[in-house]
Structures are given as structure tokens and as C-alpha cells.
Amino acid sequence: MTENEMIGAWISGKRKERGYTQQYVAERLHTTKATVSRWESGKRTIYAKDFIDYCHAIGMNSDEIQEIVNLWH
């Protein structure tokens, strides 16, 4: 599994746990559902700013965000 796929699976899981759709996240981030789908599938890199914005859009707290950041290092 690539790093993009690992991050994508993690953010997708967190979104689904909270009951949000890809469309909801896309609207909050002023992007498209296709972009959110590509991030979640690992087909597109989600850069740090977009990652933080995504996390905030689904109501994640700092500890949850730190969980994935720790996996990157």
C-alpha cells in the first residue's frame, strides 16, 4: 500500500465514521467530489493544507489529526 493509499483509507474511514458524504466534504472545501474521491483512493496526493482542511470539515480534533501525522514520520 502506498502512502497516498494509506492516508486516503484513513481519511475515508474517519469521514464514514462520522456519517459524512464525499459531496459534503467537497462542498466544505470548495472542490469537487471527484477530487475527494481521488484523495481517498490514493490516486491523488492530498497536500498538508488540504489534509488539515479535510480533517476540520469532518470535525476532527487535534489528537485525531496527530494520529495520522505520526504515521507519516
C-alpha positions in Angstrom: 0.0 0.0 0.0 1.4 3.4 -1.0 1.5 6.3 1.4 -1.3 8.1 -0.6 -3.5 4.9 -0.3 -2.8 4.7 3.4 -3.7 8.3 4.1 -6.7 8.0 1.8 -8.0 5.0 3.5 -7.6 6.6 6.9 -9.4 9.9 6.0 -12.1 7.9 4.2 -12.7 5.8 7.3 -12.9 8.9 9.5 -15.4 10.5 7.2 -17.6 7.5 7.1 -17.4 7.0 10.9 -18.9 10.5 11.2 -21.6 9.9 8.6 -20.4 12.5 6.0 -20.5 12.1 2.3 -17.8 12.9 -0.2 -20.1 15.5 -1.6 -20.4 17.2 1.8 -16.6 17.3 2.2 -16.2 18.6 -1.4 -18.7 21.4 -0.7 -17.0 22.4 2.6 -13.6 22.5 0.8 -14.9 24.2 -2.4 -13.7 21.4 -4.5 -15.3 18.6 -6.4 -16.5 15.2 -5.3 -14.1 13.7 -7.8 -11.1 15.3 -6.1 -12.2 14.0 -2.7 -12.6 10.5 -4.2 -9.1 10.7 -5.7 -7.7 11.7 -2.3 -9.5 8.9 -0.6 -8.5 6.3 -3.2 -4.8 7.4 -3.1 -4.9 8.3 -6.8 -4.1 11.9 -5.9 -1.8 13.3 -3.2 -3.6 15.3 -0.6 -1.3 18.1 0.4 -0.9 19.3 4.0 -3.3 22.3 3.8 -6.0 20.3 2.1 -5.5 17.5 4.6 -6.0 19.8 7.6 -9.0 21.4 5.9 -10.5 18.0 5.2 -10.0 17.0 8.8 -11.6 20.1 10.1 -14.5 19.7 7.6 -15.4 16.4 9.2 -15.0 17.7 12.8 -11.7 16.0 13.7 -9.9 17.2 16.8 -6.1 17.8 17.1 -5.4 14.4 18.7 -7.0 12.6 15.7 -5.1 14.7 13.2 -1.9 14.0 15.1 -2.6 10.2 14.8 -2.1 10.2 11.1 0.7 12.7 11.2 2.6 10.3 13.4 2.1 7.6 10.8 3.8 9.8 8.2 7.0 10.0 10.3 
